Amino acid sequence: MPEGKNFVILVTLNSVPCWLLMLELIDGFILHLATERGLSTNYQILVRRVLEAFASWFQTKHESSSVAAVTTEHLGGYLSQRKKDGIAASSARVELIALKIFFRWLTARKHIPADPADPILPPRQEKHLPDSLNEQDVRKLVESVNGTKPLDRRDRAILELFYASGVRLSELADARLENLSLEEGWIRVTGKGSKTRLSPVGGAAREAIAAYVEHARPELVGPKSQSHIFISRNGTRLTTARIQQIVKERAALCGMDPARVHPHLLRHSFATHLLNNGADLRVIQEMLGHADISTTQIYTHVDQARLKEVHRRFHPRA
């Protein structure tokens, strides 16, 4: 029988449940996403939630909860159960991708001998055309904010920048004065994967932002203010939730449906209107900060839908 310290160590190692070892591997993978891949905190939280849900399911359904015991059939059974639970195809696709990249990582680091997720094909991606406002509605929304009070100037600048640059909500919330050049007409933003890019700032947006920075922002600055462009009445950085709320409030005030209007709708409108007016898809890709052109190509479907509608309405034999 082992004696002393060696005996204690043996008991401790043997008493560690496989369940905890799987959770430790998930922790290591999330750290990999953060430090080596530079993926956002929100994405890390999403992946962790998916992996821990699978680990919990696997532990309750099977005698062994070792990650090395996971098979393709186990993964297929879990995904089938999720489908029975009523999740959408898009959500199922997200969950499968999270499982695939996790097991690929485990295989690459020799934690498991083979990748059980590799044979599983993702569900067919549903193609939803992104909603967008027409140019008249955008003008109606933006120009409805025409006051000279500090919050009016701020909100007008927010709306103008969303539509002028197609920036994401998080990018606008994090935008800083030192990364803004109104003279040259661009703003440097940090997007997904911590990638930075220059986004254009058109004439109307430059005027609105200049008016806000010169006449309104100084009145909002407080002891806790930093260099974020858009700040609250207390001088602190506007949260993404508050910016969402501002856009919806301004939409309601001008008679638009606030349930429909949100920052991403303005981003879609930015891309759609550029394409409709002849902009090159690759240029739009750069402006939006899409890593893959296939992501931007969804806007070509919008343009094709518009062309088909024009053809249907005006062609004598449509």
Phi, psi and chi 1 to 4 in degrees:
 res  aa     phi    psi   chi1   chi2   chi3   chi4
   1 MET       -  136.3  177.3 -179.0  -67.2      -
   2 PRO   -61.9  149.9  -20.7   32.0      -      -
   3 GLU  -118.0  156.9  -62.9  179.8   -2.4      -
   4 GLY    56.8 -136.9      -      -      -      -
   5 LYS   -59.5  -39.1 -176.3 -175.3  -62.4 -175.9
   6 ASN   -60.7  -38.3  -70.0  -23.5      -      -
   7 PHE   -65.3  -41.8  175.2   69.4      -      -
   8 VAL   -62.3  -43.8  173.6      -      -      -
   9 ILE   -63.0  -42.4  -67.4  173.2      -      -
  10 LEU   -61.7  -44.8  179.7   62.8      -      -
  11 VAL   -63.7  -41.1  171.2      -      -      -
  12 THR   -63.2  -45.7  -57.3      -      -      -
  13 LEU   -66.7  -42.0  -70.6  173.8      -      -
  14 ASN   -70.5  -20.2  -72.8  -19.6      -      -
  15 SER   -89.9   -4.5   64.4      -      -      -
  16 VAL   -75.2  115.5  175.9      -      -      -
  17 PRO   -66.2  147.5  -14.0   27.1      -      -
  18 CYS   -58.1  -29.9  -67.4      -      -      -
  19 TRP   -55.5  -46.0  158.2 -107.7      -      -
  20 LEU   -69.2  -35.4  -66.8 -179.4      -      -
  21 LEU   -63.6  -38.4  -66.8  176.7      -      -
  22 MET   -65.3  -40.3 -172.3 -179.7  -70.4      -
  23 LEU   -64.2  -36.1  -67.2 -177.1      -      -
  24 GLU   -65.2  -38.2  -71.7 -180.0    5.7      -
  25 LEU   -65.8  -38.0  -71.7  170.9      -      -
  26 ILE   -63.1  -42.2  -68.5  173.2      -      -
  27 ASP   -58.5  -43.2  -73.0  -18.7      -      -
  28 GLY   -65.0  -37.0      -      -      -      -
  29 PHE   -68.7  -42.2  178.5   61.9      -      -
  30 ILE   -62.7  -38.5  -61.5  -58.5      -      -
  31 LEU   -62.2  -38.5 -177.4   62.4      -      -
  32 HIS   -61.3  -43.9  161.7   75.3      -      -
  33 LEU   -61.9  -36.2  -65.5 -176.9      -      -
  34 ALA   -77.6  -46.6      -      -      -      -
  35 THR   -91.3  -36.1   58.3      -      -      -
  36 GLU   -97.6  -32.2  -63.7 -176.8   36.5      -
  37 ARG   -97.9  -19.0  -61.7  -78.9  -61.1  -82.5
  38 GLY    65.8   30.6      -      -      -      -
  39 LEU   -82.1  156.6  -62.3  177.6      -      -
  40 SER   -67.5  158.6   69.8      -      -      -
  41 THR   -60.6  -40.1  -58.9      -      -      -
  42 ASN   -62.2  -39.8  -73.9  -19.9      -      -
  43 TYR   -68.0  -39.6 -173.1   72.2      -      -
  44 GLN   -59.8  -42.7  -65.4  169.5   42.4      -
  45 ILE   -63.6  -41.9  -67.7  171.5      -      -
  46 LEU   -61.2  -48.6  169.6   63.9      -      -
  47 VAL   -63.9  -43.0  171.5      -      -      -
  48 ARG   -59.6  -43.6  178.9 -176.3  -69.3  -81.7
  49 ARG   -60.7  -42.2 -174.2  165.2   59.2 -117.8
  50 VAL   -65.2  -47.3  170.6      -      -      -
  51 LEU   -67.8  -40.3  -62.2 -179.6      -      -
  52 GLU   -69.3  -32.6  -70.8 -176.3  -10.0      -
  53 ALA   -65.7  -41.8      -      -      -      -
  54 PHE   -65.4  -43.1  169.7   74.3      -      -
  55 ALA   -60.4  -41.6      -      -      -      -
  56 SER   -63.9  -44.5  177.5      -      -      -
  57 TRP   -61.9  -44.2  174.7   87.1      -      -
  58 PHE   -64.5  -38.5 -174.6   68.6      -      -
  59 GLN   -64.8  -39.2 -177.7 -159.8   26.8      -
  60 THR   -79.5  -22.8   58.1      -      -      -
  61 LYS   -95.3  -19.8  -66.5  -70.4 -176.7 -178.3
  62 HIS  -132.4  150.0  -56.7  -79.2      -      -
  63 GLU   -63.4  -43.6  -67.0 -178.4    2.0      -
  64 SER   -97.4  134.2  170.5      -      -      -
  65 SER  -109.9   20.7   55.9      -      -      -
  66 SER   -72.6  137.7  167.7      -      -      -
  67 VAL   -63.5  -27.6   69.5      -      -      -
  68 ALA   -70.0  -16.1      -      -      -      -
  69 ALA   -88.5   -5.6      -      -      -      -
  70 VAL   -70.8  130.8  176.3      -      -      -
  71 THR  -115.9  170.7   65.4      -      -      -
  72 THR   -59.9  -37.7  -58.4      -      -      -
  73 GLU   -64.6  -38.2  -70.8   70.3   27.0      -
  74 HIS   -62.2  -46.8  -68.7  147.0      -      -
  75 LEU   -63.2  -41.8  -70.2  168.1      -      -
  76 GLY   -62.4  -39.6      -      -      -      -
  77 GLY   -65.2  -39.5      -      -      -      -
  78 TYR   -65.7  -44.3  174.4   70.6      -      -
  79 LEU   -66.4  -35.0  -66.6  167.8      -      -
  80 SER   -64.4  -39.3  -64.4      -      -      -
  81 GLN   -64.9  -39.4 -178.9   59.8   54.5      -
  82 ARG   -64.1  -37.1  -65.3  -66.7  -69.9  142.2
  83 LYS   -64.5  -41.0 -173.6  175.4 -179.3  179.9
  84 LYS   -64.1  -29.4  -68.6  177.0 -177.4  176.8
  85 ASP   -69.8  -13.3  -67.8  -20.2      -      -
  86 GLY    97.8   16.1      -      -      -      -
  87 ILE   -73.7  152.3   67.0  168.3      -      -
  88 ALA   -71.8  159.0      -      -      -      -
  89 ALA   -59.5  -36.8      -      -      -      -
  90 SER   -64.9  -38.9   57.3      -      -      -
  91 SER   -69.5  -38.8  -62.0      -      -      -
  92 ALA   -62.1  -38.1      -      -      -      -
  93 ARG   -64.5  -42.9 -175.5 -178.6 -177.9   86.8
  94 VAL   -61.7  -43.3  168.1      -      -      -
  95 GLU   -66.1  -41.3  -66.9 -164.3    4.3      -
  96 LEU   -65.1  -40.4  175.8   55.6      -      -
  97 ILE   -61.5  -41.9  -70.1  172.6      -      -
  98 ALA   -61.8  -43.8      -      -      -      -
  99 LEU   -65.2  -40.2  -70.4  165.7      -      -
 100 LYS   -63.2  -46.6  -86.3 -178.4  164.6  -68.8
 101 ILE   -70.2  -29.8   59.4  176.2      -      -
 102 PHE   -67.2  -49.8  174.9   57.3      -      -
 103 PHE   -71.6  -28.5  -77.9   98.5      -      -
 104 ARG   -65.2  -40.7 -171.7 -176.8  -56.7  133.8
 105 TRP   -64.9  -43.3  178.7   80.5      -      -
 106 LEU   -60.9  -41.4  -69.2  174.3      -      -
 107 THR   -67.0  -43.0  -52.7      -      -      -
 108 ALA   -62.4  -30.1      -      -      -      -
 109 ARG   -98.7   14.2  -78.6  158.0  179.4   74.5
 110 LYS    63.7   22.3  -50.5  -61.0 -177.9 -177.3
 111 HIS   -74.0  -27.5  -68.2  -61.0      -      -
 112 ILE  -135.0  151.2   54.8  177.2      -      -
 113 PRO   -74.0  -29.2   24.7  -33.7      -      -
 114 ALA  -147.2  156.8      -      -      -      -
 115 ASP   -88.9  109.2 -177.9   -4.3      -      -
 116 PRO   -74.7  -16.1   28.3  -35.0      -      -
 117 ALA   -88.8  -13.9      -      -      -      -
 118 ASP   -58.5  -42.4 -176.4   60.8      -      -
 119 PRO   -72.2  -12.1  -14.8   30.0      -      -
 120 ILE   -82.0  125.3  -57.6  177.4      -      -
 121 LEU   -88.7  140.1  -63.1  176.5      -      -
 122 PRO   -69.2  150.5   24.4  -32.5      -      -
 123 PRO   -63.0  151.4   22.9  -32.6      -      -
 124 ARG   -58.7  130.5 -178.4  174.3  -63.5  176.9
 125 GLN   -75.1  128.2 -170.4  168.2   12.2      -
 126 GLU   -74.1  135.3  -60.3  173.0   -0.2      -
 127 LYS   -98.5  106.9  -70.5 -175.2  177.3  179.9
 128 HIS  -108.3  121.9  -64.8  -67.4      -      -
 129 LEU   -68.6  129.1  -61.5 -177.3      -      -
 130 PRO   -66.1  136.4   22.0  -31.3      -      -
 131 ASP   -72.1  151.4 -169.9   15.4      -      -
 132 SER  -152.0  157.1   63.6      -      -      -
 133 LEU   -86.3  150.8  -63.4  170.9      -      -
 134 ASN   -79.6  170.5   60.1   40.9      -      -
 135 GLU   -63.4  -33.8  -65.0  178.8   31.7      -
 136 GLN   -67.4  -39.3  -68.2   73.9   25.8      -
 137 ASP   -68.4  -37.8  -77.5  -18.0      -      -
 138 VAL   -62.3  -44.4  171.8      -      -      -
 139 ARG   -62.2  -41.9 -173.4  178.2  -60.0  111.2
 140 LYS   -59.9  -45.6  174.4 -176.0  176.1 -178.0
 141 LEU   -65.2  -50.5  172.1   62.0      -      -
 142 VAL   -67.8  -46.0  172.2      -      -      -
 143 GLU   -76.7   -9.5  -65.7 -178.3   -3.7      -
 144 SER   -70.8  -20.4   68.5      -      -      -
 145 VAL   -94.7   91.1 -172.4      -      -      -
 146 ASN  -126.5   15.6   53.2   16.3      -      -
 147 GLY   -78.2  171.4      -      -      -      -
 148 THR  -112.8    5.2   56.3      -      -      -
 149 LYS   -71.0  155.5  -66.1  179.6  179.1  179.2
 150 PRO   -52.4  -44.0  -28.8   35.8      -      -
 151 LEU   -71.2  -31.2  -63.0 -173.9      -      -
 152 ASP   -65.4  -46.9  -70.2  -30.5      -      -
 153 ARG   -62.7  -40.8  -69.7 -171.3 -172.9  -84.3
 154 ARG   -62.2  -48.6 -179.2 -160.8   66.1 -172.3
 155 ASP   -66.7  -35.9  -65.0   -4.6      -      -
 156 ARG   -63.7  -42.0  174.0   65.8  177.1  -97.6
 157 ALA   -65.0  -37.5      -      -      -      -
 158 ILE   -62.2  -49.9  -73.1  172.7      -      -
 159 LEU   -62.8  -43.3  -66.4  171.9      -      -
 160 GLU   -62.1  -42.2  -69.2  -82.0   15.0      -
 161 LEU   -69.3  -40.4 -175.7   57.4      -      -
 162 PHE   -55.5  -47.6  -90.7  133.7      -      -
 163 TYR   -78.5  -33.4 -179.4   59.8      -      -
 164 ALA   -73.6  -32.2      -      -      -      -
 165 SER  -116.1  -16.4  -58.0      -      -      -
 166 GLY    66.7   25.2      -      -      -      -
 167 VAL   -71.0  153.2  -66.4      -      -      -
 168 ARG   -73.3  161.6  -61.5  179.5  177.4   93.5
 169 LEU   -58.0  -48.4  172.9   58.4      -      -
 170 SER   -65.0  -33.3   59.8      -      -      -
 171 GLU   -67.3  -40.2  -66.9  168.9  -11.1      -
 172 LEU   -68.5  -40.6 -175.6  137.2      -      -
 173 ALA   -62.7  -34.1      -      -      -      -
 174 ASP   -90.7   -4.6  -68.6  -25.4      -      -
 175 ALA   -60.9  137.6      -      -      -      -
 176 ARG  -121.2  154.2  -68.8  178.0  173.2  -90.0
 177 LEU   -59.1  -38.7  -68.6  169.7      -      -
 178 GLU   -68.2  -14.5   61.6  -94.4   27.2      -
 179 ASN  -101.7   11.3  -66.8  -33.5      -      -
 180 LEU  -111.9  129.7  172.4   69.0      -      -
 181 SER  -126.6   96.6  175.0      -      -      -
 182 LEU   -71.7  -29.8  -67.0  178.8      -      -
 183 GLU   -63.9  -42.8  -64.3   79.3    9.6      -
 184 GLU   -91.8  -11.6  -63.5 -176.3   24.4      -
 185 GLY    77.7   43.8      -      -      -      -
 186 TRP  -148.9  162.5   54.0 -103.4      -      -
 187 ILE  -136.9  137.4 -176.9  171.0      -      -
 188 ARG   -92.6  122.9 -174.8 -176.9  -60.7  -83.2
 189 VAL  -124.0  158.3  -64.7      -      -      -
 190 THR  -111.9  119.2  -57.2      -      -      -
 191 GLY  -106.5 -150.6      -      -      -      -
 192 LYS   -63.8  143.9  -67.6 -177.3  177.3 -179.7
 193 GLY    69.7   19.6      -      -      -      -
 194 SER    58.6   28.7  -60.9      -      -      -
 195 LYS   -89.9  134.7  -65.5  179.6  179.7  177.5
 196 THR  -100.6  152.1   61.8      -      -      -
 197 ARG  -153.5  162.5   70.7  179.6 -171.0  -78.7
 198 LEU   -95.7  127.1  -66.2  179.9      -      -
 199 SER  -111.9  140.2  -70.7      -      -      -
 200 PRO   -71.4  149.7   28.1  -35.1      -      -
 201 VAL  -126.2  108.7 -177.9      -      -      -
 202 GLY   -71.8  175.3      -      -      -      -
 203 GLY   -58.2  -48.5      -      -      -      -
 204 ALA   -62.7  -39.9      -      -      -      -
 205 ALA   -68.3  -39.7      -      -      -      -
 206 ARG   -61.0  -42.8  -71.2 -157.2  -58.7  -89.5
 207 GLU   -63.1  -44.0  -69.8  179.5   10.8      -
 208 ALA   -67.2  -41.7      -      -      -      -
 209 ILE   -68.7  -39.9  -65.5  170.8      -      -
 210 ALA   -62.2  -42.5      -      -      -      -
 211 ALA   -63.1  -39.3      -      -      -      -
 212 TYR   -68.0  -48.1  159.6   66.8      -      -
 213 VAL   -65.1  -37.2  170.2      -      -      -
 214 GLU   -80.9  -41.3 -178.2  177.8   -5.5      -
 215 HIS  -109.0  -22.0  -57.6  -67.9      -      -
 216 ALA  -112.3  -46.1      -      -      -      -
 217 ARG   -59.2  -39.7 -169.1  178.3 -176.8  -79.6
 218 PRO   -57.9  -29.2  -26.9   36.8      -      -
 219 GLU   -77.7  -17.6  -64.0 -172.1   35.2      -
 220 LEU   -95.9  -17.8  -59.1  175.4      -      -
 221 VAL   -62.5  136.8  168.4      -      -      -
 222 GLY  -133.4 -175.0      -      -      -      -
 223 PRO   -59.7  -29.3  -21.2   31.8      -      -
 224 LYS   -96.2    6.5  -63.1 -177.4  179.2 -180.0
 225 SER   -70.3  142.3  -63.4      -      -      -
 226 GLN  -115.2 -154.4  -61.5 -178.7   21.9      -
 227 SER   -96.6   12.3   65.1      -      -      -
 228 HIS   -59.2  138.9  -67.5   99.1      -      -
 229 ILE   -65.3  -48.7  -61.9  174.7      -      -
 230 PHE  -102.7  117.5  -61.0  106.7      -      -
 231 ILE  -125.6  163.0   55.7  178.7      -      -
 232 SER   -83.3  177.4   69.5      -      -      -
 233 ARG   -64.5  -17.1   63.0  173.5   72.3 -116.3
 234 ASN   -93.7    1.7  -62.3  -40.1      -      -
 235 GLY    87.2    4.2      -      -      -      -
 236 THR   -97.5  161.9   56.2      -      -      -
 237 ARG   -57.5  134.8  167.8 -171.8  174.5  -85.9
 238 LEU   -69.7  131.9  -79.1  177.3      -      -
 239 THR   -77.0  162.1   64.7      -      -      -
 240 THR   -62.8  -36.7   54.7      -      -      -
 241 ALA   -63.6  -40.2      -      -      -      -
 242 ARG   -69.3  -37.9  178.3   57.3 -173.4  139.3
 243 ILE   -64.5  -42.2  -64.7  171.3      -      -
 244 GLN   -54.6  -46.1  -74.5  -99.9   28.2      -
 245 GLN   -63.9  -40.6 -171.3  178.1   27.2      -
 246 ILE   -60.5  -46.8  -72.3  169.4      -      -
 247 VAL   -60.3  -43.3  172.6      -      -      -
 248 LYS   -68.3  -39.4  -70.4 -177.6  176.3  -64.3
 249 GLU   -62.5  -43.7  -72.7  172.6   -6.6      -
 250 ARG   -67.6  -34.6  -67.8  -60.8 -176.5  175.5
 251 ALA   -64.4  -43.9      -      -      -      -
 252 ALA   -63.4  -40.2      -      -      -      -
 253 LEU   -65.0  -26.9  -73.0  172.6      -      -
 254 CYS  -100.3   14.0   74.5      -      -      -
 255 GLY    87.4   12.6      -      -      -      -
 256 MET   -96.6  160.7  -58.7  175.6   71.9      -
 257 ASP   -75.7  111.3 -179.4    5.7      -      -
 258 PRO   -67.0  -21.3   23.2  -32.7      -      -
 259 ALA   -68.7  -25.6      -      -      -      -
 260 ARG   -91.2  -32.1 -178.8 -167.1  174.0 -154.3
 261 VAL   -90.9  127.6 -178.7      -      -      -
 262 HIS  -155.4  166.3   49.4   84.1      -      -
 263 PRO   -55.8  -39.3  -30.6   37.6      -      -
 264 HIS   -67.7  -26.4 -146.2   65.9      -      -
 265 LEU   -64.4  -37.5 -179.3   69.4      -      -
 266 LEU   -69.1  -34.4  -67.0  173.2      -      -
 267 ARG   -65.1  -44.2  177.5  171.6  160.3   88.3
 268 HIS   -61.4  -41.7  -73.9  -40.0      -      -
 269 SER   -63.8  -41.5  -57.4      -      -      -
 270 PHE   -54.4  -51.1  160.4   83.3      -      -
 271 ALA   -69.0  -42.2      -      -      -      -
 272 THR   -63.5  -43.6  -58.5      -      -      -
 273 HIS   -69.4  -35.0  -62.8  168.5      -      -
 274 LEU   -61.7  -46.7  -79.7  174.4      -      -
 275 LEU   -65.1  -43.1 -173.1   65.1      -      -
 276 ASN   -61.7  -27.7  -73.2  -10.1      -      -
 277 ASN   -98.3   13.4  -73.2  -68.3      -      -
 278 GLY   101.0    7.5      -      -      -      -
 279 ALA   -69.7  148.1      -      -      -      -
 280 ASP   -73.0  140.1 -178.2   81.7      -      -
 281 LEU   -62.3  -36.5 -164.0   63.5      -      -
 282 ARG   -65.4  -35.9  -71.0  -74.7 -178.8 -177.1
 283 VAL   -67.1  -42.4  174.7      -      -      -
 284 ILE   -62.5  -38.5  -62.0  174.1      -      -
 285 GLN   -57.7  -45.7  176.9 -167.6   -0.4      -
 286 GLU   -63.2  -42.5  -70.0  -67.2  -32.6      -
 287 MET   -64.9  -38.2  -69.0 -178.1 -176.5      -
 288 LEU   -79.4  -18.2  -68.6  173.7      -      -
 289 GLY    77.8   27.5      -      -      -      -
 290 HIS   -78.5  130.1  -73.5  162.3      -      -
 291 ALA   -72.0  -30.2      -      -      -      -
 292 ASP  -121.8  133.9 -166.6  -33.5      -      -
 293 ILE   -62.3  -26.3 -171.5   65.6      -      -
 294 SER   -62.8  -29.7   63.6      -      -      -
 295 THR   -67.1  -38.5  -51.0      -      -      -
 296 THR   -74.9  -24.8  -42.0      -      -      -
 297 GLN   -65.7  -13.8  -77.0  173.5  -22.8      -
 298 ILE   -58.4  -29.0 -174.9   65.7      -      -
 299 TYR   -72.5  -20.5  -64.5  103.3      -      -
 300 THR   -69.8  -29.0   65.9      -      -      -
 301 HIS   -67.0  -36.4  -63.5  -62.6      -      -
 302 VAL   -62.4  -46.1  176.9      -      -      -
 303 ASP   -64.4  -41.2 -164.0   42.4      -      -
 304 GLN   -63.7  -38.2  -71.2  165.1    8.7      -
 305 ALA   -63.6  -38.9      -      -      -      -
 306 ARG   -65.7  -42.1 -178.5 -178.3   65.4   85.5
 307 LEU   -64.1  -41.0  -67.5  175.2      -      -
 308 LYS   -63.1  -38.8  -72.4  178.5 -179.1  177.9
 309 GLU   -66.8  -41.2  174.2   59.9   20.1      -
 310 VAL   -62.5  -43.7  170.1      -      -      -
 311 HIS   -61.4  -44.4 -178.1  -87.9      -      -
 312 ARG   -62.3  -37.9 -172.7 -168.9   64.6   78.9
 313 ARG   -78.0  -33.5  -70.7  177.1   55.5 -168.1
 314 PHE  -114.7  -16.5  -62.4  107.4      -      -
 315 HIS   -79.9  132.2 -166.2  -79.4      -      -
 316 PRO   -63.9  -21.5   21.1  -32.7      -      -
 317 ARG  -124.7   33.2  -61.4  179.1   67.6   84.9
 318 ALA   -70.7      -      -      -      -      -
